[in-house]
Amino acid sequence: MNHFRDNANALGCELAGEIVRTFGRVRVRVTGTSMIPAVWPGDVLVVERRAVEKIQRGEIAVAERAGRLVAHRVVRATANCVALAPHAAPASSAVIAPLLTRGDSQLAPDEPLHPEELLGTVVLIERGRAARQPRRALNFAAKLVAGMAQRSTTATRVLVRLHDMFTPRPERVALCKS
């Protein structure tokens, strides 16, 4: 059953990636906790295709990695990046990644983000009945919450539970009532 769920999730992520590449925009529901408090599980992210060169520090980049979608904040953006060809000389065969990302509630940055992994950036966060544009930086209170989540999985679970209790979610409407 777990293998089936992993395959379905990978397929869904691949489909979302293809939609944003083809149509330029996609909506995805968040399941992880790596971006607390900016993004919470259950939020819907509106992702728009964006060129790597135009992404700035502080934006939330969305990438497709190992069959999963990852939405993390850009902590380093390089405007003029150079990707070397795989058949280049051995001393210079490494690919210079233009972006470095990190989840707000994670201590360490992610592996460098390569241009082919990038899908776009988050332009809107839908939570409950409201929608807002993502902020480029966390305020003091948000940094405190992120700090608690960085240091304790128990604190993260408590924060998510409290957030769920106090955040109104839209009611699910049945397509067919009997």
C-alpha positions as CSV (number, residue, x, y, z in Angstrom):
1,M,0.0,0.0,0.0
2,N,2.8,2.4,0.9
3,H,4.6,1.6,-2.4
4,F,1.4,2.4,-4.3
5,R,1.0,5.8,-2.4
6,D,4.7,6.7,-3.2
7,N,4.1,5.9,-6.9
8,A,0.9,7.9,-6.9
9,N,2.6,10.9,-5.2
10,A,5.5,10.8,-7.7
11,L,3.1,10.7,-10.6
12,G,1.1,13.6,-9.2
13,C,4.3,15.6,-8.7
14,E,5.4,14.8,-12.3
15,L,2.0,15.9,-13.6
16,A,2.1,19.2,-11.6
17,G,5.6,19.8,-13.1
18,E,4.3,19.1,-16.6
19,I,1.3,21.4,-16.1
20,V,3.5,24.4,-14.9
21,R,6.0,23.8,-17.8
22,T,3.2,23.7,-20.3
23,F,0.6,26.2,-19.1
24,G,2.8,28.4,-16.8
25,R,0.8,28.0,-13.6
26,V,-0.3,25.3,-11.2
27,R,-1.9,25.0,-7.8
28,V,-0.5,22.4,-5.3
29,R,-1.5,21.5,-1.8
30,V,1.2,21.4,0.8
31,T,1.8,18.3,2.9
32,G,5.1,19.0,4.6
33,T,6.3,21.1,7.5
34,S,9.6,22.4,6.2
35,M,8.3,26.0,5.5
36,I,6.5,26.6,8.8
37,P,5.4,29.3,9.6
38,A,5.3,30.9,6.1
39,V,3.5,27.8,4.6
40,W,1.5,25.3,6.6
41,P,0.3,21.8,5.7
42,G,-3.0,22.1,3.9
43,D,-2.1,25.5,2.3
44,V,-2.5,25.7,-1.5
45,L,0.4,27.2,-3.3
46,V,0.0,28.9,-6.7
47,V,3.2,28.3,-8.6
48,E,4.1,30.3,-11.8
49,R,6.9,29.4,-14.2
50,R,9.8,31.7,-13.8
51,A,13.3,31.9,-15.4
52,V,16.2,31.1,-13.0
53,E,17.9,34.4,-13.7
54,K,14.8,36.4,-12.5
55,I,14.5,34.7,-9.1
56,Q,15.6,36.8,-6.2
57,R,16.7,36.0,-2.6
58,G,13.8,35.5,-0.3
59,E,11.3,34.2,-2.9
60,I,9.9,30.7,-2.5
61,A,11.1,28.5,-5.3
62,V,9.4,25.2,-6.2
63,A,11.4,22.4,-7.6
64,E,10.9,18.8,-8.7
65,R,13.4,16.5,-6.9
66,A,13.4,12.7,-6.7
67,G,9.7,12.4,-7.5
68,R,8.6,15.1,-5.0
69,L,7.8,18.8,-5.2
70,V,9.9,21.0,-2.8
71,A,9.0,24.6,-2.0
72,H,11.8,26.3,-0.1
73,R,13.0,29.9,0.3
74,V,15.9,31.1,-1.9
75,V,18.8,31.9,0.4
76,R,21.3,32.6,-2.4
77,A,20.5,33.6,-6.0
78,T,23.2,34.1,-8.7
79,A,22.0,36.3,-11.5
80,N,24.9,35.4,-13.9
81,C,25.2,31.6,-13.6
82,V,27.3,29.4,-15.9
83,A,26.5,25.8,-16.5
84,L,29.4,23.8,-17.9
85,A,28.8,21.1,-20.4
86,P,29.1,17.5,-19.1
87,H,31.9,16.8,-21.7
88,A,34.1,19.7,-20.4
89,A,37.5,19.2,-19.0
90,P,37.6,17.1,-15.8
91,A,38.8,20.1,-13.7
92,S,35.8,22.1,-14.7
93,S,33.1,19.4,-15.1
94,A,31.0,20.5,-12.2
95,V,27.8,22.3,-12.8
96,I,27.5,25.6,-11.0
97,A,24.0,25.7,-9.5
98,P,22.4,29.2,-9.5
99,L,20.1,28.8,-6.5
100,L,20.6,27.7,-2.9
101,T,17.4,27.1,-0.9
102,R,16.4,26.2,2.6
103,G,13.1,25.5,4.4
104,D,12.2,28.2,6.9
105,S,12.0,25.5,9.7
106,Q,15.2,23.7,8.6
107,L,18.7,24.4,10.0
108,A,20.7,23.4,6.9
109,P,20.3,24.5,3.3
110,D,19.3,22.1,0.6
111,E,21.6,20.7,-2.1
112,P,22.1,23.4,-4.8
113,L,19.1,23.7,-7.1
114,H,19.9,23.1,-10.8
115,P,17.9,25.0,-13.5
116,E,16.3,21.8,-14.9
117,E,14.8,21.0,-11.4
118,L,13.2,24.5,-11.1
119,L,9.5,24.7,-11.8
120,G,8.9,28.3,-10.7
121,T,8.1,30.5,-7.7
122,V,5.1,30.8,-5.3
123,V,3.0,33.8,-6.2
124,L,0.1,33.2,-3.9
125,I,-0.6,31.2,-0.7
126,E,-4.2,30.2,-0.2
127,R,-5.1,29.4,3.4
128,G,-8.7,28.8,4.4
129,R,-10.8,31.4,2.7
130,A,-8.0,33.9,2.3
131,A,-5.1,34.2,-0.1
132,R,-2.0,36.3,0.2
133,Q,1.3,36.9,-1.5
134,P,4.3,35.3,0.2
135,R,6.6,37.6,2.1
136,R,10.3,37.7,1.2
137,A,11.4,37.6,4.8
138,L,10.1,36.4,8.2
139,N,9.2,38.9,10.9
140,F,10.4,38.5,14.4
141,A,7.5,36.3,15.7
142,A,7.7,34.1,12.6
143,K,11.4,33.6,13.2
144,L,10.7,32.5,16.7
145,V,8.2,29.9,15.5
146,A,10.6,28.7,12.8
147,G,13.3,28.4,15.4
148,M,11.1,26.2,17.6
149,A,10.3,24.0,14.6
150,Q,13.9,23.8,13.6
151,R,15.0,22.4,16.9
152,S,12.1,20.0,17.8
153,T,9.9,17.7,15.9
154,T,7.5,17.6,18.9
155,A,7.2,21.4,18.8
156,T,6.5,21.2,15.1
157,R,3.7,18.7,15.7
158,V,2.2,20.9,18.4
159,L,2.5,24.0,16.2
160,V,0.7,22.2,13.3
161,R,-2.0,20.9,15.7
162,L,-2.6,24.4,17.1
163,H,-2.6,26.0,13.7
164,D,-5.2,23.4,12.5
165,M,-7.4,24.2,15.5
166,F,-7.4,28.0,14.9
167,T,-7.3,28.2,11.1
168,P,-10.7,28.0,9.4
169,R,-10.7,25.7,6.4
170,P,-13.3,25.9,3.6
171,E,-16.0,23.3,3.9
172,R,-15.9,20.4,1.5
173,V,-18.9,20.3,-0.7
174,A,-20.3,17.0,-1.7
175,L,-20.8,16.6,-5.4
176,C,-23.8,14.4,-4.9
177,K,-26.2,14.5,-1.9
178,S,-28.5,11.7,-1.1
